[in-house]
Amino acid sequence: LLSNGRYSVTLRANGAGLSRWSQHHMRHNISRWRDDLLRDQYGTFIYVRPDGAASLHSLTSHPAPHPEWRYTARFLADRVQFNARGKDLETSTTVLVSPEDDTEIRSVVLQNMTDAPVILEVISCFEVVLADARADEAHPAFSNLFIETSWHPEWRAMVMSRRPRLHGESVLSAAHFLAEADADILSVDCIADRRTFLGRNQERAHPQPGTQLWTDERTPINGLDPVACLRIRVRIPARGVARLGFATAAAQDRDDLVARIDKYLQPMHVERATRMAATLAQVRLRDLGIDVEENAALQDLTTALLYSSAR
């Protein structure tokens, strides 16, 4: 569990998890979640494939693992790190929550292990909810009806908002955007419809992204089944490295959300959030009298209890 007290990210070792935002009396899921240990089909997943390849593979061991890659996960006090290693590509994905903003950051490092340049398609995707978990679980199709999606290429951002159903109902907005990027980026695009992302009759283990449909006003059509999906093409030189930072932010006020996007488009603020998270985690551990080895042991123990205890 990574949290700043308002924005929380829950993660499992296979990459599945939940993003949630809460403030005062509000407690909303940003991404869809079902507590199913067997399927673990929900979360924010990042996929990659070489240009021209048929299949996407996830950078975590779920939901679309590459059969020849070795996956590992490290749970630290302030972040979670997922590694994937193959013959031609090595990746590292670090997830943390900003201590000062309601924003999660997923920093991806892609290292080309070959002697030739490569073009990769990188996709970050999750199912959008922006509602109370109980309401979404009871009526997910009805909940989807009220999600509006817009695309802002100047910010490299998808912005999602929930239309209020009743007068006075609180409104939550979220953005999924490409923040820090130290790479040769060829294009940035989006997908707003889950069926467009998965492809016809496809599962999350074998997604086949199609072409996003748009309205005449250049608004992405989410097909009443919304996802927040960023699609990036990046060129990596021989033995080179590309760094991409995916961010998800939540706010009640849309102006606050726009200001947050603008903030995290600047690399210095991503670095600041990373340093602050590490510093505050060490302060908390010191105050609790827990050293690094004890913290790792507690992580192992709580994981074992989670998976072995009756509900």
FENKASUL-V430997 format. One line per field, one symbol per residue. ss: DSSP state (H for helix, E for strand, - for the rest). phi: phi as a letter, one per 20 degrees, with the letter a starting at -180 (. if undefined). burial: 1 if it has 24 or more other C-alpha atoms within 12 Angstrom, else 0. A space follows every 50 residues. Layout:
ss->???
phi->???
burial->???
This chain:
ss->-EE---EEEEE-----EEEEEEE--EEEEEE-------------EEEEEE ------EE-----------EEEEEE----EEEEEE---EEEEEEEEE--- --EEEEEEEEEE-----EEEEEEEEEEEEEE-HHHHHH-HHHHH--EEEE EE----EEEEEE----------EEEEEEEEEE-EEEEEEEEEEHHHHH-- ---HHH-------E-----E-----EEEEEEEEEEE----EEEEEEEEEE E--HHHHHHHHHHH--HHHHHHHHHHHHHHHHHHHHHH---HHHHHHHHH HHHHHHHH---
phi->.dbdncdccdcdfeofrbdccbaleebdeedfbcecfeeledqedddbbf gnfedeceecfbdcfffdeddcccddfdaccdccccfdbccccddbdffd cebdcdeddddfedecfcddedcdbbeeclbgffffffbffffffdedcc dcffdlceddcdffecfnffdccbccbeefbdaeeeacbccddfffffnf lddffbfcgdefecffemdfeemlbfcdcdccdcddfgleccccdecccc afefffffffggfefegffffffffffffffffffffemdefffffffff ffffffedeff
burial->11110111111111111111110000111111100000011111111111 00001111111111110000111111111111111001111111111111 11111111111100000111111111111111100100010011111111 11001111111100000001111111111110101001111111111100 00011111100100000011111111111111111100011111111111 11000011011111101011001100110010000000000000000000 00000000000
